[in-house]
Amino acid sequence: MKSNNKRILLSDYFKLRITSLETERRFSTANNYRSTLNSLMSFPGTRDIKLDELTDVTLRSYNTFLYHKGLRKNSVSFYNRIIRAVYNRASHEGFIVTIIDFSGLYTGIDSTRKRALPGNVIHNIIEYDPGNDTELALSRDLFLFSFYAHGMSFVDLAYLTRSSISNGVMTYFRRKTGLCLSFHLEPCMNSIIQRYSGKGFADYVFPIITSAEPKEAYRDYLYRLHRYNLRLKEIGRACGAGLSLNSYAARHSWATLARNLHIPLSVISAGLGHTSEQTTLIYLESISQEEVDKANRQIQSYIRKIRNSSKSKKSKTFLKKK
């Protein structure tokens, strides 16, 4: 695809990359590239320029434009990282020979507002009664399963299959990193799985994906994620979460409760399937599945204690009334 003499629009090269990613069935990445392209096209300085006309000066102006629009540092970093990836690919393919200094652009990850829930709120979500609203019931169950499963992400829940379960152990590959994770299915997890037995499309555990066609399946995932987060906000208000409950909260909550129970960081990292730090990867090689399962049981035991305490208090109050 090399073409040193052909000058191509920045927008057209982005579209080529998006098409290539969709052909490779990397729909999530393609969607991120599409969002970045839309952002770039909203900035006059990059709307109609050729790919080889892109400079670090232009990108700094683009960053200023984003900050003035009210975007946070992580959002700006998200766009900068994708532009850098596209630029490096174009350079490798011979479309550009200019050098852009990305060191002056923010590409890190800024600390965000904590989303972890205290144990009593997790208890309230367990006890939450959705009534006859099946969508609310599914959202509650997906959130709890995510929490029980070491903070499994929604995309992994969506694509989870029954064939990944064998002898009481679930094994799956994280779609974000490709890392293989394995954990023992606790009774609370099995009860949720059984609740949706036969309701999911094909071999899927949960009724989220409804198509065998990859692009349609990804659209199902995006739509259900949107609906899931809307429903979680409703559940959060009812359960006293004190924040806008979303799909990330289960993951943050599992990790935070594990830390508060003095579970080693290496075990927490193994449970979450982190690969962002080299030290975490080293720890992952030495952490057994049994240790991760033990950590998960500790967290669930902690939640059960809260539930039992709550039921005991209700019982005492009832006796006093009598």
Secondary structure, 3 states (H helix, E strand, C coil): CCCCCCCCEHHHHHHHHHHHHHHCCCHHHHHHHHHHHHHHHCCHHHCCCEHHHCCHHHHHHHHHHHHHCCCCHHHHHHHHHHHHHHHHHHHHCCCCCCCCCHHHCCCCCCCCCCCCCCHHHHHHHHHCCCCCCHHHHHHHHHHHHHHHCCCCCHHHHHCCEHHHEECCEEEEECCCCCCEEEEECCHHHHHHHHHCCCCCCCCECCCCCCCCCHHHHHHHHHHHHHHHHHHHHHHHHHHCCCCCCCCCHHHHHHHHHHHHCCCCHHHHHHHHCCCCCHHHHHHHHHCCHHHHHHHHHHHHHHHHHHHHHHHHHHHHHHHHHC
